[in-house]
Amino acid sequence: MCGLIGYVGDRQSAPVLVSALKRLEYRGYDSCGIAVTLNGTMHLLRYAGRIGGLEEKVATLGQALAAGHCGIGHTRWATHGRPTEANAHPHADCTGRVLVAHNGIIENYVELRRRLIAEGHIFHSETDSEVLAHLIEARLNGKLEDAVRGAIAEIEGVFGLVVIATTEPSKIVAVRRGLPLVVGLGEHEMIVASDVPAILPYTRDVHFLADGEIVVLRADHVELQDAAARTIECRRQHLEWTAEMAEKEGYPHFMLKEILEQPRALRDTLCGRVRGDRVVLEDDLCSRLNGALTQRLRKAPRLQILACGTSLHAGLIGKLMIESLARMPVDVDYASEFRYRNPVMGKNSLVLGISQSGETADTLAGLREARDHGAVVLSICNVVGSSIARESDAVLYTHAGPEIGVASTKAFTTQVALLFALGVYLGGLRGALSRQQIAEHVAGLDRLSEDMERFLATRKAIEPLCERFHDHASFLFLGRGISYPIALEGALKLKEISYAHAEGYPAGEMKHGPIALIDAQMPVVVVAPQDHVYRKTMGNVEEAKGRDGKVIAIATEGDNEVQEKADETIFVAPTHPLLSPLLTVLPLQLLAYHIGVRRGCDVDKPRNLAKSVTVE
């Protein structure tokens, strides 16, 4: 959720910290702050509100901070305590020697706080995080990393933590338990952050911390340790992402940029995996199980998909794709519910987790639950080296590039494309598809990026429609078959971005309740490509119109019938029915975007939302 940053190196640290926090704004926050070590003292600057206010504070100090080359920063999303300056991070100990910035939740902070107060410590915030500063203070009689190690041994909960101290003013100590941290390995500078975009302007060589690892950063040296203070080898990775990929590049919002990047992201995701008339996933599926994984995929009785939010909608589409292409039963679970229902699993179980960040707490916990039951764990994610990727037996990376907008767009379409590719691959592996059928499906995939580009080139035609409907309070989204998850996704996007109330339903369920909502004030968005349930869907359009509903149809080019019946029609190119979600979702993303902008919403950083939900 919140953003963490630490910098030590040749540059002035304050501008680096503020710039990095801006790159982490998409994670969601309500206050922010930085702390810089300078001539044996600390400069602590915090602000309740957006980073612009913090930047003004930094500017007023100007040259006073110029000699500070080591510091930490944080963007906070309030959990314990209101979003005030006193509750903003970093937090100091009683002496002002130690400052900490912390993501996560300390479950036993009440008991720790009472004990520390009894020992004479003075607290200045309502947060759970401040106990860390005092716990470290109580142990700081040598190396900072030893004091940190002793403090976290008392902590129950999950966290990412960065610490600095005046006793060692050119050192940062960071530790991970459950929440992501990545170290950037630069030349004469080192960076630690909660996500990659904060690091990209300085280096693309990184080390993703594993749970329990402690890292000590100096300008020219990084030392990794485990909980017992044993040295660990750095697992250096070079990222293909560039700093420019995480910039707006002239677009008004990241969300619009990322919507328009989808054809490119799709090509990058399929590159090397679609070869001629085949889908080749063997390179991805080389795993800790080696060749045994192929046999497990061939013989697995069913597949269990775990995901949350938009990734769950991708999973629902994947279920229909894989069942149709591979004739393999597929279940889809909310990851947040899976491990609490005592799932039936065993050594023959096959589980697939889907997560853009690879750090989604509920999905990660669900996959761990599956592993504990002996299941083989696969994953689809976008971030190389993320927790879910490291804990999976095999990973399919989406290669979508950094997705900064909170509402997922290109991550969703690349997840769906990979699920289709996986379905075709499994169909061939399990004998459900002939070579000719595989070639036909591959040809459909090959055409998709061009079809997406052609639609997106006409995107401005949607703006008048959004102008007409932007002030409606509620929307109903309907779809059948593989279009039902797209109705769910369209409703979710509109809720996230514009704060309008929206619900997605299977169109066949309309008579079982939702039809009571339809009147002249209720826009009904119907996803109606020409597929095997088209006639049924058209019946739903008639029912909505018969009750004065305003129908917005997403339809296949050349469909004159739906155009005559709907109030507004948005056309997408014809494609294989199983691939239609990759096209029909595009107008729904744009609908949400333009309505959100027209309503004056912050579409990149919707209220109360974070990009990665890393706590339960």
Disulfide bonds with the S-S distance in Angstrom:
none
